[in-house]
Amino acid sequence: MLEIQTVQDIWPQLASVVFVPRTESDYQRLSTLRNDLITLVGKSENHPLTSLMEVVAALVEKYELEQEAAERETWHHFSMQMLAGAYSDDEPEYTTDMLKWVNPDYDRLRSL
């Protein structure tokens, strides 16, 4: 309980430095802090700010992964919309007779 009290006492001073990024601006601020900490700490595992550097790096990485996932989801949704718009419900059924060139492996690949 003493640890929690200590953190509660100092957190107001740290909250503007260490936080979960929710916007691009937050992300940029935290990335800058991470880069500054990397420069300061270097490869020293005994530096007093090594743990802070690792926490900030984890927060930055989490935000980046969330943004990448959101971007993939947007592209997937957009691709599905475009694919759906490429064909209509009254599209004729295409047969292999209509093809100019038939892939000789088609039947084999279709059965996989």
C-alpha positions, 0 to 999 in steps of 0.5 A: 500500500505504501508503494501506491501512496508514493505513486499517487503522490508523484503521479500528477507530476509524471502524468503529462510525461508518461501516458497512453497515446490516444492521438497522433499528437500524443504519439509524436510527443511520446516518440520524441520522449522515447528517442530522447531516452534512447539517446540518454540511456544508450545501451546501459542496463544500469541507467536509472531511466532504463525502465522508463525508456522501456515503458515509453517504448512499449506505449509507443509500440502499442499505439503503432500496432493499433494504428497498423491494425486500423489501417489494415481494417480500413483497406480490407473494408475498402477492397471489399466495397470495390470488389462488391461494386465490380460485379452486379447481381445480374452478372452473366455466368462465365464459363471456361468456353468464354476464356481465351486461355484456360489454365491447365492446372485450374481443376487441380488447384480448385480441388486443393 
